Amino acid sequence: MENVVVVIGAGQIGQAIARRVGVGKHVVLADRSEANANAAAEVMVNAGYQVSVATVDVSSREAVRALVSKATGIGEIVGLIHAAGVSPSQASPETILHVDLYGTAVVLEEFGKVMARGGSGVVISSQSGHRLHALTIEQNKALATTPTEELLTLPFLQPDQVKDSLHAYQLSKRGNSLRVMAEAVRWGKHGARINTISPGIVMTPLAKDELAGPRGAGYRRMIDGSVAKRAGTPDEVGAVAALLMGPDGGFITGSDFLMDGGVTAAYWYGDVAEVRAQ
């Protein structure tokens, strides 16, 4: 029986994490785009990894279940890397909520049923969840614990309340970290761990879309006003994920790790505060 690491979202961050935690394991690279999955698989196979490819639409429970079935047919799932999603410049509010919020909840639920004892996972969220205004206790609990199939019916997620893609994205990413905290309890009953990483601006195709989009100037001001004065790299996210998924992270579960070069700190309390008014 092989040890399997499932990567959902075969982009730069997913690959960077897989390179660190996939050594000696069977890596299943899943992406909505078969071409993207195959391209990532070729790079990893040429570097000595054992890789299989799958396609998945995380907004479809049937598709996620098919991925679970494929992975468990190979071996025991010891790692989950959920790095799939769409950004505000790529999709409508409705699509963002379906993919980034509902889709993540489905992935957590379905993989939580089959994770091996001692297994671990990471969900790639975003700094955007840390820039959303404070929600009520009731709203936080609703995002964390509402049955998945009822999640998108919550009153504060309706079109009259969520009128633009950025708001939908922020709500989704806040929901991801809250959902992971709640799911950590259920995963823990099987001896597995799950955490969230909330990266800032990391140079990936998704980030480049944002920098070239209508909010690009604001993103550049965030970088310039941050402590690091630069964007992050996928490998830096991979290093944090490796800690969380490995034995040195054995005491960490249900947690969210913000790594954004100080952008959020500057957004609330420093020179990037002006962006809030836009």
matplotlib code that plots the C-alpha trace (Angstrom):
import matplotlib.pyplot as plt

x = [0.0, 1.5, 1.4, -0.4, -0.3, -3.1, -2.5, -5.6, -4.6, -1.4, -0.1, 3.1, 2.2, 0.7, 3.9, 6.2, 4.5, 4.4, 8.1, 8.7, 6.3, 6.0, 9.4, 9.0, 5.3, 2.8, 1.7, -1.7, -1.8, -5.4, -6.4, -9.5, -7.2, -5.8, -3.1, -2.0, -1.9, 0.1, 2.6, 3.2, 3.4, 6.1, 8.2, 7.9, 8.4, 11.6, 12.7, 12.2, 8.8, 6.1, 3.1, -0.5, -2.7, -6.5, -9.0, -11.3, -13.8, -13.9, -17.3, -18.7, -19.1, -19.3, -15.9, -14.3, -15.6, -14.2, -10.8, -11.0, -11.8, -8.8, -6.4, -7.6, -7.3, -3.6, -3.0, -3.4, -3.9, -1.4, -1.3, -3.7, -2.7, -5.7, -4.4, -7.2, -9.2, -10.2, -9.3, -11.4, -10.1, -10.9, -14.5, -17.9, -18.9, -21.2, -18.3, -15.9, -18.3, -19.0, -15.3, -13.4, -15.9, -18.3, -15.6, -13.1, -15.8, -16.5, -12.8, -12.4, -15.5, -14.8, -11.1, -11.6, -13.5, -10.4, -7.3, -4.9, -4.1, -1.1, -2.0, -2.1, -3.3, -3.0, -5.6, -4.1, -6.3, -5.3, -4.4, -7.7, -9.5, -7.6, -8.7, -12.4, -14.2, -15.1, -18.0, -20.5, -20.0, -23.1, -21.7, -18.3, -20.0, -22.2, -19.2, -17.5, -20.3, -23.2, -23.8, -21.9, -24.9, -26.6, -23.5, -24.4, -27.9, -26.6, -28.3, -25.1, -23.8, -26.7, -26.3, -27.9, -25.2, -22.2, -22.1, -18.5, -15.9, -13.4, -16.0, -16.9, -13.2, -12.6, -15.7, -14.5, -11.1, -12.3, -14.6, -11.8, -9.8, -13.0, -14.0, -10.5, -10.7, -14.0, -12.9, -9.8, -12.0, -13.5, -10.1, -8.6, -11.0, -9.1, -5.7, -5.2, -4.4, -5.5, -4.3, -4.6, -1.9, -3.0, -0.3, 0.0, 1.0, 3.0, 4.2, 2.0, -0.2, -3.1, -1.2, -0.1, -3.7, -4.5, -1.5, -2.6, -6.3, -8.3, -6.9, -3.3, -2.2, -3.5, -1.6, 1.6, 1.1, 0.6, 3.9, 5.7, 4.2, 5.0, 7.9, 9.4, 9.0, 8.5, 6.2, 6.6, 7.6, 5.8, 8.9, 8.4, 4.8, 6.1, 8.6, 5.7, 3.5, 6.3, 6.6, 2.8, 2.5, 5.6, 6.5, 7.8, 4.2, 2.6, 1.3, -0.4, -3.9, -6.9, -4.7, -4.3, -0.8, -0.7, 2.5, 2.4, 5.6, 3.8, 1.2, -1.8, 0.0, 0.6, -2.9, -4.5, -1.8, 0.7, 1.3, -1.0, -4.0, -5.0, -5.9, -8.8, -10.6, -10.6]
y = [0.0, 3.3, 6.6, 9.1, 12.9, 14.6, 18.0, 19.9, 22.9, 22.0, 25.6, 27.0, 26.9, 23.4, 22.2, 23.9, 22.2, 18.8, 18.9, 19.2, 16.7, 14.2, 12.6, 8.8, 9.1, 8.8, 12.3, 12.7, 16.0, 17.2, 20.3, 21.5, 21.7, 18.4, 20.3, 22.1, 18.8, 17.0, 19.9, 19.9, 16.1, 16.1, 18.5, 16.4, 13.0, 14.4, 15.3, 11.8, 11.9, 9.2, 11.1, 10.4, 13.0, 13.6, 16.3, 17.8, 20.6, 21.3, 22.9, 19.5, 17.0, 14.2, 15.2, 15.5, 12.1, 10.6, 12.1, 10.6, 7.2, 7.5, 8.4, 5.7, 3.2, 3.9, 3.8, 5.5, 9.3, 10.8, 14.3, 16.8, 20.1, 22.2, 25.1, 25.5, 28.6, 31.6, 35.3, 38.5, 39.4, 35.9, 35.3, 36.6, 36.8, 33.7, 31.6, 32.7, 31.6, 28.3, 27.5, 29.1, 28.7, 25.8, 23.9, 24.1, 22.9, 19.9, 19.0, 19.2, 17.1, 14.3, 14.0, 14.2, 10.9, 9.0, 10.7, 8.3, 8.4, 10.7, 12.4, 16.1, 18.8, 22.4, 24.7, 27.7, 30.7, 34.4, 37.5, 38.9, 37.0, 39.1, 42.4, 41.7, 43.7, 41.8, 39.4, 38.7, 35.7, 34.1, 34.7, 33.2, 30.1, 29.9, 29.9, 27.3, 24.9, 25.3, 22.0, 22.2, 21.9, 24.8, 27.0, 29.2, 29.8, 31.9, 35.3, 37.3, 35.4, 36.4, 38.7, 41.7, 41.4, 40.4, 42.8, 42.5, 39.8, 41.2, 41.0, 37.4, 36.5, 38.0, 36.2, 32.9, 33.2, 34.1, 31.2, 28.9, 29.6, 29.2, 26.0, 24.5, 25.3, 23.5, 20.6, 20.1, 18.8, 16.2, 15.3, 15.0, 12.2, 10.1, 11.3, 13.7, 17.4, 20.3, 23.9, 27.0, 29.2, 32.7, 34.0, 37.6, 38.5, 35.5, 35.6, 33.1, 33.4, 34.3, 37.1, 38.4, 38.5, 40.7, 43.0, 43.5, 43.9, 46.9, 46.6, 46.3, 49.8, 49.0, 45.7, 47.5, 50.0, 47.1, 45.6, 49.0, 49.8, 46.4, 45.5, 43.1, 45.5, 42.6, 39.9, 36.4, 33.2, 29.8, 28.2, 30.3, 29.1, 25.6, 25.9, 26.8, 24.0, 21.5, 22.5, 22.2, 18.9, 17.3, 15.9, 19.3, 20.6, 17.8, 20.1, 22.4, 21.9, 24.1, 27.1, 29.8, 31.2, 34.6, 35.1, 38.3, 40.2, 42.5, 43.8, 43.2, 44.8, 47.9, 47.7, 48.1, 50.1, 51.5, 53.2, 50.9, 52.1, 54.4, 51.4, 50.7, 53.8, 52.7]
z = [0.0, -1.1, 0.8, -1.3, -1.4, -3.2, -4.8, -5.9, -8.0, -10.0, -10.1, -8.7, -5.0, -5.2, -7.0, -4.5, -1.6, -3.4, -4.0, -0.3, 1.1, -1.9, -1.7, -1.5, -1.9, -4.8, -5.8, -7.4, -9.2, -9.8, -11.7, -13.5, -16.6, -17.8, -19.7, -16.5, -14.5, -17.3, -17.5, -13.8, -13.7, -16.4, -14.4, -11.2, -13.0, -14.6, -11.1, -9.8, -8.3, -8.8, -10.1, -11.4, -13.0, -12.5, -13.4, -10.9, -10.5, -6.8, -7.1, -8.0, -5.1, -7.6, -9.1, -5.7, -4.7, -8.0, -7.1, -3.6, -5.2, -7.6, -4.8, -2.3, -5.2, -5.3, -1.5, 1.8, 1.7, 4.1, 2.7, 1.1, -0.5, -1.6, -3.7, -6.2, -6.6, -8.6, -7.9, -8.1, -11.5, -12.9, -11.9, -10.8, -7.2, -7.7, -9.2, -6.5, -3.7, -5.5, -6.1, -3.2, -0.4, -1.3, -3.2, -0.3, 2.2, -0.1, -0.3, 3.5, 4.0, 1.5, 2.2, 5.9, 5.7, 4.3, 5.6, 7.2, 10.9, 11.2, 7.9, 7.4, 5.0, 4.1, 2.4, 0.6, 1.5, 1.2, 3.0, 1.7, 4.4, 7.0, 5.4, 5.6, 8.3, 11.5, 11.1, 13.9, 16.1, 14.4, 10.9, 11.9, 13.3, 10.2, 7.8, 10.0, 10.7, 8.3, 6.4, 3.2, 0.9, 2.8, 2.9, -0.1, 1.1, 4.1, 4.0, 4.1, 1.0, -1.2, -4.3, -2.6, 0.1, -1.9, -4.9, -6.2, -6.7, -4.1, -1.4, -2.4, -2.4, 1.1, 2.5, 0.9, 2.3, 5.7, 5.5, 4.5, 7.7, 9.9, 8.1, 8.6, 12.3, 12.6, 10.4, 12.5, 15.2, 12.9, 11.3, 14.7, 15.6, 13.0, 14.1, 11.1, 11.1, 8.8, 8.7, 6.5, 5.0, 3.9, 1.5, 0.5, -3.1, -4.3, -7.9, -9.7, -12.8, -10.5, -8.9, -12.2, -13.3, -10.2, -10.8, -14.4, -13.5, -12.2, -8.7, -9.9, -8.7, -5.2, -5.2, -6.1, -3.3, -0.9, -1.9, -1.7, 1.7, 3.2, 5.4, 2.9, -0.1, -2.5, -3.5, -2.1, -3.9, -4.2, -2.5, 0.6, 0.9, 0.3, 3.2, 5.6, 4.3, 4.8, 8.4, 9.0, 7.2, 8.7, 12.1, 13.3, 12.9, 14.9, 17.5, 15.0, 13.7, 13.0, 12.6, 9.9, 9.1, 7.5, 5.5, 3.4, 4.0, 6.4, 4.0, 6.3, 9.2, 7.0, 5.6, 9.1, 10.9, 8.4, 5.1, 3.1, 5.2, 2.3, 0.2, 2.6, 1.4, -2.2]

ax = plt.figure().add_subplot(projection="3d")
ax.plot(x, y, z, "-o")
ax.set_aspect("equal")
plt.show()
